[in-house]
């Protein structure tokens, strides 16, 4: 078994015992790091490497610094990592003293592999859940920082280093990256690492606001300013006073609203609808977009002067496919949360084969798609760990990609009239798993074998070219499923407007309203 789980520190002066524990830990699916004595254990936990340790297996009797001394030093350092102590000398006093000092469990040498595995899995699951609860609390309180971001990739480490510098000033930040890469998380970390921490953090998804309400929602309005304005409304800029305003998908703003946004940045004041005088506002602006604003500027869809106001301190977040080393930690992070939310605490780990499969997938929806995949896997799982079978869509996509490489360029398909040549990948091999949604992406009335998810058939079951509207309807269904019902992303990827997309949904009798509302 290839270890893909959390990292465990083993501190024992007996080389034979260290070796046995290392092999056991790796067999359980975790990574091991060993030291020979307590002093080395404390030094390692005090170093940056210590932040990567998820659990400590600690011998009580060691030279230089014994196990009790290590526990005391770790607690002084505010390290909350779970500790399992072990000793060759059984005794209630030793167990009680270790637990009172801060250890979570106590085992006697030689410990059985079954006993050790149960203890490790229990505390790793508890540690992951506690970490998730802490992150959620920090996000709610505005104290979420870069230290709380789950990553081990060099690409993200560079982002974090630059982000820390941005947090020390009030400079406007523009975060660019594909949809689902975690732009809002970076924005919250900048806020939580700045002097505005614990102040309001107001999020606005500019692409989700109806166009006729954008100005009112952002800048507010006075009572009676327009029909239906029965009360005074405080806009998002005033809500963010003293804190941070995060404008997500800022490229979706209309040119009229861009003018007002530019004035707010330049003058530090806004004009609520119907107000007699401007209102001063103090806010830190962080913008985000999954589109290249410079391209929108060239196309005349975004004001050049506003672009340069927003793009003072640019940050680009790499997609998940460029930081696959983050996937194991992210999967465990999501597993801890969803297992608790769904009342399935018995699901504690992920099989190495599943991790390898997830790392082989390209994740076009990035972290958001991975999060949803883990959620679904937790619901589907029937055992105590997630396996490749719990990720049927990913399994099918990874299998399809591998099969497509091995398949011949074309093969004959028998019809009732002639033998025609089909494009490679038109039908799926019988042994290859196909996701449940693949059947939805086929032409209506198609009775042949199901195609792998993502493939579009050009011929019907009789060998004739399919109608254009059938192909278009299939492509729209596939895009909606592929991007989790996020209609803005679907429209962007299909290169059509959202209104056009919804019109086509109506024309083709497709119903994606529920999924779209849930996703956006």
VEXMI-190779 format. One record per residue: x, y negated, z of N, C-alpha, C, O in turn. Coordinates in steps of 0.1 Angstrom, whole numbers, plus 2048, in hexadecimal, padded with zeros to 3 digits. Layout:
BEGIN
XYZXYZXYZXYZ/...
END
This chain:
BEGIN
80980C8008008008008097F48008127F2808/8067EA7F780D7DE7F78077D48017FB7D1800/80F7CF80A80A7C68148067B980E80E7B2808/7F97B58107F47A880A7ED7A08157E9795812/7EC7A68217E579F82C7ED7948337F779082D/7E979183F7F07878477FE78B84B801797849/80578285181378685581478886480F78086C/81B79386881C79687682A79687A83379C874/82D79088683A78F88B83C79A89583479C89E/8477A289484A7AD89D8577AA8A48617A789E/8567A98B28617A68BA8647B28C385C7B48CD/86F7B98C08727C58C88817C78C78877C68BC/8887CA8D28977CC8D289A7DA8CD8A67DD8CB/8917E38CC8937F18C88927F28B98877F08B4/89D7F48B289D7F58A389380089D88D7FE893/89380B8A488A8168A087B8128A1873814898/87880C8AD86A8078AF8677FC8A585B7FC8A0/8707F38A286D7E989986A7EE88B8617EA884/8727F88878707FE87A86280587985B80486F/85F80C88485281388484680988383D80C87C/8477FE88A83D7F488A83C7EE87C8317EB877/8487EB8768487E58698407ED85F8387E8857/8437FA85F83D80485682E80485882680584F/82A80586581C8068688147F986480A7FA85E/81A7ED8678147E18638127E08548087DC84F/81C7E484C81B7E483D8117EE83880A7EB82F/8107F983F80680383B7F87FE83E7EF802836/7F67F68487E97F084A7E57E58407DA7E0840/7EF7E18387EC7D682E7F17C88327ED7BF82C/7FA7C783C7FF7BA84080D7B983D8147C383A/8137AD83E8217AA83C8287A984A8227A4853/8347AF84B83B7AF8588477A685784E7A584D/84A7A086385779986585C79D87385579C87D/8687A187486E7A788087979E88688179887E/87A79E89388579889A8897A18A68827AA8AA/89679F8AB89C7A98B48997A58C389B7AE8CB/8967998C58947958D388A7898D58867838CB/8877858E187E77B8E388276D8DF87A7658DA/88F76A8E089575D8DC89375B8CD88F7508C9/8957668C68947658B78857638B488175B8AA/87C7698BB86E7688B98697598BB8627548B3/86E7538C686A7458C987073C8BE8697338BA/87C73E8BA8837368B087B7368A387972C89C/87774389F87074489386273D89385E73788A/85B73F89F84E7398A084F72A8A084572389D/85A7248A585C7168A585F71089885F704895/86471888E86871488185C71387885171887B/85D70D86C85270D86284D71B85F84171C85C/85572585F85173285C84773786683F740863/84773287283E73687D82F73387982673987E/82D72987181F72586D81973086480D730862/82173985F81C74485681A75185E81575A858/81C75186B81A75D87380C75D87880775387E/8057688767F776987A7F57718877EA77188D/7FF77988B7FE78289780C78689B815787893/80E7888A981B78C8AE8197998B681079A8BE/8227A38B28237AF8BA8307AE8C383B7AD8BD/82E7AD8D08397A98D883D7B48E38347B88EA/84A7B88E384E7C18EE8507B98FA8567AD8FA/84C7BE90684E7B791285C7B79188607AD91E/8637C19158717C391B87B7C190F87D7C9907/8827B590F88C7B19058977A990B8947A2915/8A37AA9068AE7A190B8AC7939088A478F8FF/8B378A90E8B377C90D8A67759118A676D91A/89B77990B88E77490F88477F90E881784903/87E78291987478E91986778991386477E910/85D79391285179090C84878691384277D90D/84978692184177C92984776E92683F765926/85476D92585A76092285675B91485474F912/85576490A8517608FD84275B8FD83F7518F7/83A76290482C75E90582B75090B823747906/83274D91683274091C83773591383172B912/84273890B84772E90283E72B8F783C7208F3/8377368F182E7348E682272B8EB81D7238E3/81D72E8F78127268FC8167178FE80E70E8FC/8237159038287079048287008F78266F48F6/82B7088EC82C7028DF81E7018D881D6FD8CD/8137048E08067038DB80370D8D07FA70A8C7/80A7188CF8087228C57FC72B8CA7FC7318D5/7F272C8C27E67348C57E57418BE7DB7488BE/7F17458B87F17528B17EE75E8BB7F375E8C6/7E67688B77E37738BF7F077B8C27F977C8BA/7F17818CF7FD7888D37F87968D87F07978E1/7FF7A08D37FD7AE8D880A7B28DF8147B38D8/80A7B48EC8167B88F38177C78F480D7CE8F5/8237CC8F48257DB8F58317DD8FF83B7D68FF/8307E890683B7EC90F83B7FB91183180290F/84780091484880F91784481292584381E928/84180892D83E80B93B82F80793D82C7FB93E/82781193F81980F94181780994F81E80D959/80D80195180A7FB95E8007F095D8017E8955/7F77F19667EC7E79667F17D99697EC7CF964/7FC7D89718017CB9748077C49688057B8966/80F7CC9608157C695480A7C294A80B7B7944/7FF7CA9497F57C69407ED7B99447EB7B093C/7EA7B99517E37AD9577EC7A19557E6796951/7F87A1958801796957802791949802785946/80379A93F8057969317F879092C7F9785925/7EC7959307E078F92B7DE7829327D977892B/7E178093F7E07739467E976993F7E575D93F/7F476D93B7FE7649357FA75F9277FE755922/7F17669217EC7619147EB76C9097E87688FE/7EF77890C7EF7839017E07879007D8786908/7DD78D8F47D07918F17CD7A08F37C27A48F5/7D87A88F27D77B68F47E47BC8F97EE7B68F9/7E37C98FE7EE7CF9057EE7DE9007E47E5902/7F97E38FB7FA7F18F78077F78FD8107F0900/8068048FF81280B9058198138FA81281A8F2/8268128FA82E81A8F082D8298F482D82C900/82D8328EA82B8308DC81C82E8D98158378DD/8198238D380B8218D08078288C380E8298BA/7FB82E8C37F68358B87F382B8AC7EF8208AF/7F582F8A07F28268947E48228947E1816891/7DB82B8987CC8278987C981C8A27C281289E/7CF81D8AE7CD8138B87D38068B47CD7FB8B6/7DF8068AE7E57FA8AA7DE7F389E7DC7E789E/7D97FB8957D27F68897C57EF88E7C17E4889/7BD7F58977B17EF89C7B47E28A37AD7D88A0/7BF7E18AB7C27D58B27C67CA8A87C27BE8A9/7CE7CD89E7D37C38947C77BE88C7C67B288B/7BF7C78877B47C287F7AA7BA8877A57B0882/7A87BD89379E7B689C7A37A789E79C79E89C/7B07A68A17B57998A57B87908987B7784898/7BC79788D7BD7908817B078A87C7AF77F877/7A579287E79878D87A79478188378F77787E/79678389079377889979B76B896796760897/7A876D8937B07628917AC75A8847AB74E884/7A876287A7A375C86D79675487079574986A/78D75A87878175387A78374788377C73D880/78B74788D78E73C89579473088C79172588E/79D7348837A372A87A79972487179971886F/78F72C86C78472686477C71D86C778712867/77872187877071888177770B883771700883/78470C88678C70088878C6F687C78B6EA87E/78E6FC87078E6F48647806ED8627806E285E/7756F58647686EF8637666E486C7606D9869/76A6E68797696DB8837716CF87F76C6C3881/77D6D187A7856C587677F6BE86A7806B286A/7796C58617736BF8557676B685A7656AB856/7606BC8647546B48697586A887175169E871/7636A987876869E88077169487977568A87F/77569786D77D68E86578C68F869794687865/79069A86F79E69C8737A56A786B7B06AB86F/79E6AC8617A46B68587B16B08527B16A584D/7BC6B78527C96B284D7CF6BC8447CA6C7841/7DB6B883E7E16C18357E66CE83B7E86D8834/7E86CE8487EC6DB84F7E16E584F7E46F1851/7D56E184C7C96EA84C7C66F083F7BD6F883D/7CE6EC8347CB6F18277D16FF8257DD701829/7CA7088207CE71681E7D67178117D0716806/7E37188127EC7198067FA71D80A7FE71B815/80072480180E7278028167257F58217297F3/80F71F7EB81671D7DE81E7107DE81B7067E4/8297107D68317057D482A6F97CE82C6EE7D1/8216FC7C481A6F27BD8116EA7C78116DD7C6/80B6F17D08026EA7D980B6E37E48076D97E9/8166E97E881F6E27F18236D57EC8256CB7F4/8266D47DF8296C67D981E6BD7DB8206B17DE/8126C27D88066B97D98056B47E88026A87EA/8076BD7F18056B97FF8106AF80380D6A680B/81C6B17FF8276A78028236997FD825690804/81F6997F081B68C7EB80E6867F280D67A7F5/80568F7F57F968B7FC7FC68580A7F567B80E/80568B81180968581E80E67781D80B66E825/81567481281A66681080F65D80D80E652812/8056628057F96598027F165680E7EB64B810/7F16608187E965E8247EE65382D7E764D835/7FB64F82B8016458347FD63683080162D836/7F66358247F36288207E462781C7DD63181D/7DF61C8177D161A8137D061B8047C66177FE/7DB6207FD7DB61F7EE7D06287E87CD6337ED/7C96237DE7BF62B7D77C56387D17D06377CB/7BF6437D37C46507CE7BA6567C47AE6567C6/7BF65B7B97B76627AF7BC6707AE7C76737AB/7B36797B27B66887B27B068E7A57A468E7A3/7B869479D7B469A7917B66A97927C06AE798/7AE6B178B7AF6BF78B7A26C57867986BF786/7A36D27837976D977E78C6DA78978F6D8795/7806DD7857756DE78E7786EA79777C6F5793/7766E87A47786F37AE7866F57B47886FF7BA/78F6EC7B179D6EE7B679F6E97C47A96EB7CA/7956E17CA7966DD7D779A6CE7D97A16CA7E2/7956C67CF7986B87D07926B17DC7996A87E2/7866B57E07816AE7EC7896B27F978A6AA802/78E6BE7F97966C38047A26BA8067A66B6811/7A96B77FB7B56AF7FB7B16A07FF7B869A807/7A569C7FB7A168E7FF79E68E80E7A2684815/7986998137966998227A369A82A7A4694835/7AD6A18247BA6A282B7C169482B7C7691835/7C068C8207C567F8207BF67682A7C566F832/7B167782B7AA6708357AE6748437B166C84C/7AF6818467B26868537C16848577C4685863/7C968184E7D767E8517DA6708517E666C853/7D066784F7D265984F7CE65285C7C8659865/7CF64685D7CB63F8697BC63D8697B6639873/7B564185E7A664185E7A064E862794650860/7A86578677A366486B79866287679865887E/78E66B87578366A87E77965F87B76F65D881/77C65787077364C86B76A65386176D65E85C/76064C85C75765285275E65684576764F840/75B66284176066783475366A82C74C67382E/75166182274466181A74766780C74F662805/7406728097426787FC7376757F372B6767F6/73A6727E673066F7DC7336777CF73E6757CA/72A6807CB72C6877BE72667E7B471A67F7B2/72E6777AC72966D7A272267479771966E791/72568179471E68878A71168E78D709692785/70D68E79A70169479F6F66897A26EB68D7A6/6F967C7A16EF6727A46E866E7986EE66B78D/6DA66E7986D366978C6D765B7896DA652791/6D865877C6DE64C7776D763F77C6DD63577F/6CA64077E6C26347826C46327916BF628796/6CA63B7986CB63A7A76DA6377AB6DC6357B7/6E36387A26F16367A56F46297AC6FB62A7B7/6F061E7A76F36117AD6ED6107BB6F460B7C4/6E16157BD6DB6147CA6E261D7D46E46197E0/6E66297D06EC6327D96FA62D7DD6FE62E7E9/7016287D370F6237D670F6167DE7176147E8/70860C7D97095FF7DF6FD5FB7E86FE5F17EF/6F26037E86E76007F16DD5F67EB6E05F07E0/6D25F47F16C85EA7ED6C15E47F86C05EA803/6BB5D87F66B35D28006A45D67FF6A05DB7F4/69D5D580968E5D88096875CF7FE6895C37FE/6805D67F56785CE7EB6815CB7DF67C5C37D7/68D5D07DE6965CC7D36905D17C66935CB7BB/6895DC7C66835E27BA6775EA7BE6755ED7CA/66F5EE7B56635F77B86686037BF67060B7BA/6626067CA6656127D266F60F7DD6716187E5/6756047DD67F6007E76785FB7F46775EF7F7/6726047FB6696018076725FE81366D5F881D/67E6028136875FF81E6955FB8196985FE80E/69D5F58226AA5F281F6B35FF81F6B1607827/6BC6008156C460C8146D36088156D75FF80D/6DA60E81E6E960C81F6F06158156EE621815/6F861080C6FF61780270B61F80770F61D813/7116277FF71C62F80372862780673062B80F/72A61C7FF73661380273560E81173F60D818/72960A81572760582372861082D72D60E838/72361C82972562883273362B83573763083F/73C62982A74A62C82C75262183275E622833/74B61683775360B83D75C60F848757616852/76860C84777261085177861E84E782622855/77262584577763384277B63583478162C82E/77764082E77B64482176F64781876664E81D/76F64280C76564580276B64E7F777564B7F1/76565A7F676A6647EC7606647E07556697E2/7656607D575C6607C976066C7C076A66C7B9/7596777C175B6837B97556817AB74B67B7AA/75C6877A175868579375667779074B67378A/75F66E79375E66079075C65D78175765277E/76166677976066376A75266476574F66075A/74866876E73A66976973365C76B72865B767/73965277273264577473063E76773963E75E/72563776672262F75A72B62275A73161E764/72C61C74E73561074D72F6057567375FD75B/72260375771D5F97607215FA76E7255F1775/72060777372460978173460878373860478D/73B60B77874A60977974D5FB77B7575F8782/7465F27767495E37787475E078674F5D978C/73C5E578D73A5E279B7445E87A47485E37AE/7485F57A07535FB7A87605F47A77675F27B1/7635EF79B76F5E779A76F5DA7A37795D77A9/7645D47A37635C87AC7645CC7BB76B5C47C2/75E5D77BF7605DB7CD76E5DE7D07725DB7DB/7765E37C77845E67C978C5D97C97955D77D2/7895D07C17915C47C078E5BA7CB7975B47D0/7815B87CE77D5AE7D877A5B37E57795AC7EF/7785C17E77755C67F47675C37F87645C2804/75E5C17EE7505BE7F27475C37E774B5C67DC/73A5C67EB7315CB7E27245C37E27225BA7EA/71C5C57D770F5BD7D67045C77D67005CD7CC/6FE5CA7E26F25D27E36E75CD7DA6E65C07D8/6DE5D57D46D45D17CB6CA5C87D46C55CC7DE/6C75BC7CF6BE5B37D66C45AB7E16BD5A37E7/6D15AD7E46D75A57EF6DA5977EA6DD5957DE/6DA58E7F36DC5807F06EB57D7F06EF5737E9/6F35847F77015827F770958F7F87045997FC/71658F7F371E59B7F47205A080271F59880C/7245AD8037265B38107355B88107395BF807/73D5B381A74B5B881B74B5C68207445CA829/7545CE81A7565DC81D7645DF81E76D5DA817/7685E78287755EC82A7765FB828770602831/77B60081E77B60E81B78861281478F60A80D/78B61F81679662580E79062E803788636806/79462B7F778E6327EB79763D7E77A263C7E4/7906497E67976557E078D65A7D578165C7D8/79265B7C978A65F7BD78F66D7B979A6717BB/7866747B27896817AD78268379F77767E79E/78868B79778268E78A78769B78479369E786/77F6A277D7846AE7767866AB7677886B475F/78569F76478769A75679369175679668A760/79A69074B7A568774979F67974779A67673C/7A167075179B6637507A265B74479B65373E/7AE65D7427B56567377AF65972A7AE650721/7AA6657287A366971C79566271B79165D710/78F66072678265972678464A72377C64471D/78F64572879363772579563571679062C710/79C63F71079E63E70179163F6F97906396EF/7886476FF77B6496F877163D6FB76563E6F6/77563470376C62970776162C711758625713/76363771875963B72275D63773075563973A/76963273276E62E73F77662173E77E620735/77461874777A60B74678960C74978D613752/7916067407A06077427A460074F7AD605755/79F5F57527A35ED75E79F5F576A7A75F5774/7945FC76A79060477679961177779D615782/79D61676C7A662276C7B361F7737B862677B/7B86137707C560F7767C360C7857CD60D78D/7B76087897B46057977B461279E7B86137AA/7AE61D7987AC62A79F7B963279E7BC6397A8/7C06317937CC63A7917D96347977E3635790/7D862E7A27E46287A97ED6337AE7F96337AD/7E763D7B57EE6487BA7E86557B67DF65B7BD/7EC65B7AA7E66677A57EB6737AB7F66757AF/7E267D7AD7E568A7B27DE6947A97D26937A6/7E669E7A47E06A879C7E16B67A37EB6BA7A7/7D56BC7A47D46C97AB7D56D47A17CD6D5798/7DE6DE7A27DF6E97997D46F279A7CE6F47A5/7CF6F978F7C57037907C970F7977D5711799/7C071779C7C37237A47CB72D79C7D47347A2/7CA72D78E7D27377867E17337877E973C784/7E472778A7F272378B7F872479980372179C/7EF7297A37F472B7B07EE7377B67E77377C0/7F07427AF7EA74F7B37EE7547C07E875C7C7/7FA74F7C57FF7547D27F674F7DD7F77547E9/7ED7457DA7E37407E47D774A7E67D07497F0/7D57527DC7C975A7DC7C77637E87BC7637EE/7D176B7EC7CF7737F87CB76C8057C277080C/7D17608077CE7598137C07538127B875281B/7BC74E8067AF7488047A475380579A75080B/7A775F80079D76A80179B76D81078F76E814/7A576E8187A377182679C76582D794768837/79F75982979974D82F78A74E82C78274B836/78675182077775181D77175E82376575D827/77876982477377582A76F77383876577783C/77876C84077576A84E768762850760765859/76675884775A75084874E75784474475784C/74E75E83974276483473E77183C73277483E/74877884174578484973E77F85673578685B/74277485B73C76F86772E76A86472476C86B/72D76285972075C856715767852709765855/71A77284C71177C84770F78785270879184F/71578585E71378F86871979D8657147A7868/72579C85E72C7A985A73A7A985F7447A9857/73C7A886C74A7A78727527B386F75E7B3871/74C7BF86B7547CB86875D7C985C7667D185A/7597C08537627BD84776D7B584B76C7A884C/7797BB84D7847B485378F7B18497977A784B/7917B983F79C7B88367987BA82778D7BD824/7A27B781F7A17B98107AB7C380B7B77C280F/7A67CD8037AF7D77FE7BA7D17F57B77C77EE/7C77D57F67D17D07ED7CE7D07DF7D17C77D7/7C77DB7DA7C37DC7CC7B97D17C97BA7CC7BD/7B07CD7D27A77C17CF7AF7B47CE7AC7AC7C5/7B97B27D77C17A67D77C87A57C97C979B7C3/7CE7B17C57D57B17B97CC7AE7AD7D07A67A4/7C07B37AD7B67B07A27B37A17A27B279B798/7B079C7AE7AC78E7AF7B87857AA7B577A7A4/7C47897AD7CF7817A87D17827997D8779793/7CC78C7937CD78E7857C378677D7C4785771/7B97817847AE77A77D7B276B77C7B9766785/7AD7647727B175676F7A874C7777AD740778/79D74F77C79574678479273977E79772F782/78A73977378772C76C77F722776780716774/77872877F77171F78977971C79577471679F/78672179578F71E7A078B7237AE78472D7AF/78E71B7B878C71F7C677D7217C977972A7D0/7747187C37667197C57617277C075872D7C6/76672B7B47627387AF7677437B776074D7BA/7737427BC77874D7C577074E7D276D7597D7/76C7427D87647427E37577497E17537517EA/7507467D674474D7D374675C7D173D7647D4/7517607CB75476E7C87557757D57517817D7/75C76F7DF75E7767EC7517777F374E7817FA/74976C7F273B76C7F97337787F372D7807FB/73377A7E672C7857E07317927E472A79C7E7/73F7937E57457A07E97427A47F773F7AF7FA/74179A80073D79D80E72F7A280E72C7AC816/72679D8067187A28067187B08007107B8804/7207B37F67207C07EF7277CB7F77247D67F5/7317C77FF73A7D08057327DA80F7297D6816/7357E780D72E7F18157387F7820734800827/7457F381F74F7F98297547EE83274D7E5835/7607F18377677E78407717DF83A7787D8841/7727E082C77C7D78257777D581776F7DD812/77B7CA8117777C780477F7CE7FA78C7CE7FB/7797D57F07807DD7E677E7D67D87757CE7D7/7857DB7CE7827D57C07747D77BC76F7CE7B4/76D7E17C075F7E47BC7567D97C274B7D77BC/75A7D27CC7527C77D27537BA7CA74C7B07CD/75B7BA7BF75D7AE7B675A7B37A87637B37A0/74D7B77A574A7BD79874D7B478C7527B8782/74A7A778E74C79E78275B79C77F75F79C774/76379A78A7717987887777A57837807A577A/7737B17887777BE7847757C077577D7C476E/7697BC7717657BD76376E7B475A7727B874F/7707A875E77779E7567867A275578C7A174B/78C7A676079A7AA76079B7B77587A47B8750/7917C07597927CC7517907C97427967D073A/7877C073F7847BC7317917B672B7947B971F/7987AE7327A47A872D7AE7B272A7B57B271F/7B07BC7337BA7C67317B67CF7257BE7D471E/7A97D27247A47DB71A7A57D470C7A87DA702/7A27C770C7A37BF6FF7B17C06F97B37C06ED/7BB7C07027C97C16FD7CC7CF6F67D37D06EC/7C57D96FC7C87E76F77BF7EA6EC7C37F46E4/7B47E46EA7AA7E86DF7AF7E46D17B77DB6D0/7AC7ED6C77AF7E96BA7A87DD6B579F7D86BB/7AD7D76AA7A87CA6A57997CC6A17927C26A3/7957D769C7887D96987847E869878D7F0697/7777EB6997737F86987657F969275E7EF692/76280468B75580468474980668E74A80C698/73E80068B73280169272780768972480067E/72181268C71781868370A81168570580E690/70480E6796F68086796ED8106706F281A66B/6E180C6706D78146686D98116596D2818651/6E18086556E28056476F08086426F280F638/6FA80264870880364371180464F70D80365B/71E80664C72880565772F7F86557357F564B/72E7F06607347E366073F7E266A7407EB673/7487D96687537D76727507CD67C74D7C1678/7517D068974E7C769375B7C16997657C7697/7597B569E7657AE6A476A7B66B07627BD6B7/7777B56B377C7BC6BF7757B76CB7737AB6CC/7727C06D476B7BC6E175C7BB6E07567B66E9/7567BF6D47487BD6D37407C66DD7367C16E3/7457D26DF73F7DB6E97497DF6F37557DF6F0/7447E36FF74D7E770A7507F57097467FD706/75C7FA70C75E80870E75680E719752807722/75281B71774982172074E82172F746820738/75B82273076182373E763816744767816750/76180B73D7657FE7437597F974A74E7F8745/75B7F47577507EE75E74B7E17587547D9754/73E7DF7587397D27527317CC75D7297D2764/7327BF75F72B7B876A71C7B87677177B975C/7147B67727067B67717017AB7686F77AD761/7087A076770479475F70779675170278E748/70F7A074D7127A273F7067A57377057A072B/6FC7AC73C6F07AF7356E97A37316E27A2727/6E979973A6E278C7386E878572C6E077E725/6F578772A6FB77F71F6FA785712701781708/6F27907106F07967036E47906FC6DC789702/6E47926EF6D878D6E76CC7946EB6CC7A06EF/6C178D6EB6B47936EF6B179E6E66B279D6D9/6AD7A96EC6A97B56E46B57BD6E06B37C76D9/6C17BA6E46CC7C26E06CC7CF6E76CC7CF6F4/6CC7DA6E06CB7E76E76D87EE6E76D97FA6EC/6E37E96E16EF7EF6E16F77EF6EE6F17EA6F8/7037F46EE70B7F36FA70E7E56FE70F7DC6F6/70F7E370C7117D671171F7D170E7297D970F/7207C470A72D7BE7087337BA71572C7B671E/7417BA7167477B47227447A672474179E71A/7437A273073F79473474878A72D75478B72E/74378072674B77671F74C77871075076F709/74878470C7497876FD73B7846F77317866FD/73B77E6EB72F77A6E472E7836D87377836D0/72378A6D67217926CA71D78A6BF7157816C0/72378C6B37207856A771678C69E70F787696/71479A6A170B7A26997007A86A27037AB6AE/6F47AA69C6EA7B16A46EB7C06A36F57C569D/6E17C76A86E27D66A86E17DC69B6E47E8699/6DD7D46916DB7D96836E67D467A6E67D766E/6F07CE6806FC7CA6786FA7BC6717037B866A/6EF7B56746ED7A866E6F379D6776F379F684/6F77926726FB78767A6EF7826826E478067D/6F277F68F6E777B6986E476C6956EC76568F/6D77696996D375B6976DB75169F6DF7556AA/6DD74569A6E573B6A16E07386AF6E77366B8/6D27366B06CD7336BD6CE73E6C76D073B6D3/6CF74B6C36D17566CC6E07556D16E27576DD/6E97526C96F77516CD6F97456D67007466E0/6F273A6D36F472E6DC6ED7306E96F372D6F3/6E27376E96DB73A6F66E47436FF6E574170B/6EA74D6F86F37566FF6FF74F705703752710/7047466FD71073F70270D73670E715735717/70173070D6FD7277196FB7307256FF72C730/6F473B7246F274472F700748735702749741/70974C72C71675073171D745738723747743/71D73973372372D73971D72B747725728750/71072B74870972975570E73375F71172F76B/70F73F75B71374A76572274876872674A774/72A74575E73874476073C73976974673A771/73572E76873872277172E72177C72D716782/72872C78072072C78C71472278D71171E797/70E71F7817037167817077087826FE6FF784/7147047827176F67837166EF77571E6F076C/70A6E97737066E476670F6D97607106D8754/7156D176971E6C776472A6CE75D72E6CA752/72F6D876473A6DF75E7366E775273E6E8748/72A6ED7527256F47467246EB73A7296EF72F/71E6DF73C71D6D673172B6D172C72D6D0720/7346CF7357416CA7317486D572974E6D271F/7476E272D74E6EC7267486EF71974F6F370F/73B6ED7187346EF70B7356E27027306E26F7/73B6D870873C6CB70072F6C56FC72D6C06F1/7256C67057186BF7037146B870F71A6BA71A/70B6AE70E7066A77196FD6AF7226F76B971E/6FC6AB72F6F36B27386E46B27336DD6BC734/6E06A772E6D26A67296D06AF71D6C56B671C/6DA6B07146D96BA7096D96C870E6D16D1709/6E16CB7196E16D871E6D36DC7246CE6E7721/6CD6D372C6C06D67316B66D77276AC6DF728/6B76D071C6AD6D17116AE6DF70A6A46E5707/6BB6E37086BD6F07026B86FB70C6B2705707/6B96FA7196B47047226A570572069F710721/69E6F971F6906F971D68C70071068370770F/6936FC7056907016F86927106F768A7176F1/69C7166FE69E7246FE69772C70969973870A/69072571168972B71C69273172768E73B72D/69D72A7296A772F7336A47277406A071B740/6A572E74B6A27287586AE7297616B2734766/6B571E7626C171D76A6C07127756CA70E77B/6B470D7776B27027816B670678F6BD6FE795/6B27127936B57157A16C47177A36C97127AD/6CB71D79A6DA71F79B6E171279A6EA70F7A1/6DC7097916E26FC7906E16F479C6EB6EE7A0/6D56F47A26D36EC7AE6DC6F17BA6E16E97C1/6DD6FE7BB6E57047C56F37017C36FB6FF7CD/6F87017B77067007B470A6F17B57166EF7B9/7016E87B27056DA7B16FF6D27BC7026C67BD/
END
